[in-house]
């Protein structure tokens, strides 16, 4: 008999368990090696690429467990090491190429992005929708702001990257603009992808010039004080249309690409 904690296993059960653990570890190591090789092809040095979150992700995937905590760990570690969100997401796409998959699932990306932002954009709390957001979903998210005391000086920004390759380019452009310019985002920063090419977010309207200098395809409009007007604005920006609901504070008109 073999002892496992407070339980006793028969020799056969203990051997079966050992084989399962061995296979699990071997599969995780093989996946990690394939990921490492793909990362090296894209310029990562092995000593820079590996962090504990790499092991956490591969073990979760091989073990069939929820991987979102592992992706959050990886996002924090990439941010702490000074890597941008573009590099972090590109590396995860490399993993899914090795898995012959179309790309990482939205919940995994959300976990990684929010954890990365929690380090690089602190004290801002980024709230990213996992999947594509409808106009109704956007209205519901922004309605939460109006139920509380709505802070002044906010604007809605829509970033669009036509023919985006991975579907996350617009988001990475906006987040990296935030790392270069302090106070781009409000303390609570809801973000939502309305299509593979477009992301809509809440920013500070005094950061409009900095956002435009960093991103080519962008529309920005001051957030109306009235929820009904805000809902219409958000829906139009989410669908890629213009706005007639006021412009930037200071007399400017809504920016266009």
C-alpha positions as CSV (number, residue, x, y, z in Angstrom):
1,X,0.0,0.0,0.0
2,X,1.1,3.6,-0.7
3,X,0.2,6.5,1.5
4,X,-1.2,9.7,0.0
5,X,-1.8,12.3,2.8
6,X,-4.2,10.7,5.1
7,X,-5.4,8.2,2.5
8,X,-4.1,4.8,1.7
9,X,-3.8,3.7,-2.0
10,X,-3.3,0.2,-3.3
11,X,-0.1,-0.4,-5.2
12,X,-2.1,-0.5,-8.4
13,X,-3.9,2.8,-7.7
14,X,-0.6,4.5,-6.7
15,X,1.1,3.3,-9.9
16,X,-1.8,4.6,-12.0
17,X,-1.7,7.9,-10.2
18,X,2.1,8.2,-10.7
19,X,1.7,7.5,-14.5
20,X,-1.0,10.2,-14.7
21,X,1.2,12.7,-13.0
22,X,4.1,11.8,-15.2
23,X,2.1,12.2,-18.3
24,X,0.6,15.5,-17.1
25,X,4.1,16.9,-16.4
26,X,5.5,15.6,-19.6
27,X,2.7,17.1,-21.7
28,X,3.1,20.4,-19.9
29,X,6.8,20.4,-20.5
30,X,6.3,19.6,-24.2
31,X,3.8,22.4,-24.6
32,X,6.1,24.8,-22.8
33,X,9.1,23.8,-25.1
34,X,7.0,24.3,-28.2
35,X,5.9,27.7,-26.9
36,X,9.5,28.6,-26.0
37,X,10.7,27.7,-29.5
38,X,8.0,29.8,-31.1
39,X,8.9,32.7,-28.9
40,X,12.6,32.4,-29.8
41,X,11.7,32.6,-33.5
42,X,10.1,35.9,-32.7
43,X,13.1,37.3,-30.9
44,X,12.6,36.4,-27.3
45,X,15.7,35.4,-25.4
46,X,14.9,32.3,-23.3
47,X,16.1,33.9,-20.1
48,X,13.8,36.9,-20.7
49,X,10.9,34.8,-21.9
50,X,10.4,32.4,-19.1
51,X,8.5,33.5,-16.0
52,X,6.5,31.3,-13.5
53,X,3.3,32.3,-15.3
54,X,4.5,30.3,-18.4
55,X,4.4,27.2,-16.3
56,X,1.1,28.1,-14.7
57,X,-0.5,28.6,-18.2
58,X,0.8,25.4,-19.7
59,X,-0.1,23.3,-16.7
60,X,-3.6,24.7,-16.6
61,X,-4.2,24.0,-20.3
62,X,-2.8,20.5,-20.1
63,X,-4.7,19.7,-16.9
64,X,-8.0,21.0,-18.3
65,X,-8.4,23.6,-15.5
66,X,-9.6,27.1,-15.8
67,X,-6.6,29.1,-17.1
68,X,-7.7,32.6,-16.4
69,X,-5.8,32.9,-13.1
70,X,-2.7,31.7,-14.9
71,X,-3.1,34.3,-17.6
72,X,-3.6,37.0,-14.9
73,X,-0.3,35.8,-13.3
74,X,1.5,36.0,-16.7
75,X,0.1,39.5,-17.3
76,X,1.3,40.8,-14.0
77,X,4.8,39.3,-14.5
78,X,5.1,40.7,-18.0
79,X,4.1,44.1,-16.7
80,X,6.5,43.9,-13.8
81,X,9.3,43.0,-16.2
82,X,8.5,46.2,-18.2
83,X,7.0,44.6,-21.3
84,X,4.2,46.3,-23.2
85,X,0.8,44.7,-23.7
86,X,1.5,44.3,-27.4
87,X,4.5,42.0,-26.6
88,X,2.5,40.1,-24.0
89,X,-0.4,39.4,-26.2
90,X,1.8,38.5,-29.2
91,X,3.5,35.9,-27.1
92,X,0.3,34.3,-26.0
93,X,-0.8,34.2,-29.7
94,X,2.4,32.3,-30.3
95,X,1.3,29.6,-27.8
96,X,-2.1,29.2,-29.6
97,X,-0.3,28.9,-33.0
98,X,1.5,26.0,-31.5
99,X,-1.8,24.6,-30.4
100,X,-3.1,25.1,-34.0
101,X,-5.8,27.4,-32.6
102,X,-7.2,30.6,-34.0
103,X,-6.1,32.5,-31.0
104,X,-6.5,32.9,-27.2
105,X,-10.1,33.0,-26.0
106,X,-11.4,36.4,-24.9
107,X,-11.6,35.5,-21.2
108,X,-7.9,34.6,-21.3
109,X,-7.0,37.9,-23.0
110,X,-9.2,39.9,-20.5
111,X,-7.4,38.3,-17.6
112,X,-4.0,39.0,-19.0
113,X,-4.9,42.6,-20.0
114,X,-6.5,43.5,-16.7
115,X,-3.7,42.1,-14.7
116,X,-1.1,43.9,-16.9
117,X,-3.0,47.2,-16.6
118,X,-3.2,46.7,-12.8
119,X,0.6,47.0,-12.7
120,X,1.4,49.4,-15.5
121,X,-1.6,51.8,-15.3
122,X,-2.2,51.7,-11.5
123,X,-4.2,53.2,-9.8
124,X,-6.5,52.9,-12.8
125,X,-8.8,49.9,-12.8
126,X,-9.3,48.7,-16.4
127,X,-12.6,46.8,-16.9
128,X,-12.5,45.0,-20.2
129,X,-15.4,43.0,-21.6
130,X,-14.4,39.4,-22.5
131,X,-16.2,39.3,-25.8
132,X,-17.6,41.6,-28.3
133,X,-20.0,44.2,-26.8
134,X,-23.3,45.2,-28.3
135,X,-24.6,48.8,-28.2
136,X,-27.0,47.6,-25.5
137,X,-24.1,46.2,-23.4
138,X,-22.2,49.5,-23.8
139,X,-25.2,51.4,-22.6
140,X,-25.6,49.2,-19.5
141,X,-22.0,49.6,-18.6
142,X,-22.0,53.4,-18.9
143,X,-25.4,53.6,-17.1
144,X,-23.6,52.3,-14.0
145,X,-21.5,55.5,-14.1
146,X,-24.6,57.7,-14.2
147,X,-26.2,55.9,-11.2
148,X,-23.2,57.1,-9.1
149,X,-21.8,60.6,-8.9
150,X,-20.5,61.0,-12.5
151,X,-17.1,62.8,-12.4
152,X,-16.6,65.6,-14.8
153,X,-14.1,66.0,-17.5
154,X,-14.6,62.6,-19.2
155,X,-14.8,61.6,-22.8
156,X,-15.6,58.6,-24.9
157,X,-12.9,57.4,-27.3
158,X,-13.3,54.9,-30.2
159,X,-10.1,53.5,-31.6
160,X,-10.2,51.6,-34.9
161,X,-7.5,49.7,-36.7
162,X,-8.8,48.6,-40.2
163,X,-7.9,45.1,-41.2
164,X,-6.5,44.3,-37.8
165,X,-4.5,41.1,-37.9
166,X,-5.1,39.6,-34.4
167,X,-8.2,41.5,-33.5
168,X,-6.6,43.2,-30.5
169,X,-4.6,45.9,-32.1
170,X,-7.0,48.7,-31.2
171,X,-6.9,47.7,-27.6
172,X,-3.1,47.5,-27.4
173,X,-2.8,51.0,-29.1
174,X,-5.0,52.5,-26.5
175,X,-3.4,50.8,-23.5
176,X,0.1,51.7,-24.6
177,X,-1.0,55.3,-25.1
178,X,-2.0,55.2,-21.5
179,X,1.5,54.0,-20.4
180,X,3.1,56.9,-22.2
181,X,0.7,59.6,-21.0
182,X,-0.2,59.7,-17.3
183,X,-3.9,60.2,-16.4
184,X,-5.3,59.2,-19.8
185,X,-7.9,57.0,-18.2
186,X,-10.5,57.7,-15.5
187,X,-10.0,55.8,-12.2
188,X,-12.6,53.2,-13.4
189,X,-11.9,52.6,-17.1
190,X,-14.5,50.5,-18.9
191,X,-13.4,49.2,-22.3
192,X,-15.2,47.2,-24.8
193,X,-14.5,45.7,-28.2
194,X,-17.4,46.3,-30.5
195,X,-15.7,44.5,-33.5
196,X,-12.3,42.9,-34.2
197,X,-11.1,46.4,-35.4
198,X,-12.6,48.7,-32.8
199,X,-12.5,49.4,-29.1
200,X,-14.6,51.9,-27.1
201,X,-13.4,53.3,-23.8
202,X,-13.8,56.0,-21.2
203,X,-10.9,58.5,-21.0
204,X,-10.2,61.9,-19.5
205,X,-11.1,64.5,-22.1
206,X,-8.0,66.6,-21.3
207,X,-5.9,63.6,-22.7
208,X,-7.5,63.9,-26.1
209,X,-4.5,65.6,-27.7
210,X,-2.1,63.0,-26.4
211,X,-4.3,60.1,-27.6
212,X,-4.5,61.6,-31.1
213,X,-0.8,62.1,-31.2
214,X,-0.3,58.4,-30.5
215,X,-3.1,56.8,-32.5
216,X,-4.1,57.5,-36.1
217,X,-7.6,56.1,-36.3
218,X,-9.5,57.6,-33.3
219,X,-12.7,59.5,-32.5
220,X,-13.2,61.3,-29.2
221,X,-16.3,63.1,-27.9
222,X,-17.0,64.7,-24.5
223,X,-19.3,62.5,-22.3
224,X,-22.7,64.1,-22.1
225,X,-24.2,64.8,-18.7
226,X,-27.5,63.2,-19.8
227,X,-27.6,59.4,-20.0
228,X,-29.9,59.3,-23.0
229,X,-27.5,61.5,-25.0
230,X,-24.6,59.4,-23.8
231,X,-26.3,56.2,-24.8
232,X,-26.8,57.5,-28.4
233,X,-23.2,58.7,-28.5
234,X,-21.7,55.4,-27.3
235,X,-23.8,53.4,-29.7
236,X,-22.7,55.5,-32.7
237,X,-19.0,55.4,-31.7
238,X,-19.2,51.7,-31.1
239,X,-20.6,51.2,-34.6
240,X,-18.0,53.5,-36.1
241,X,-20.3,56.5,-36.9
242,X,-19.8,60.1,-36.1
243,X,-21.4,62.1,-33.4
244,X,-23.2,65.4,-33.2
245,X,-23.5,65.3,-29.4
246,X,-21.0,68.0,-28.7
247,X,-17.3,67.9,-29.1
248,X,-14.2,68.1,-26.9
249,X,-14.2,70.5,-24.1
250,X,-12.6,73.8,-25.1
251,X,-14.7,74.3,-28.3
252,X,-13.2,71.6,-30.5
253,X,-15.2,69.3,-32.6
254,X,-15.2,65.5,-32.4
255,X,-11.9,64.1,-33.7
256,X,-11.9,61.8,-36.8
257,X,-9.4,59.6,-38.4
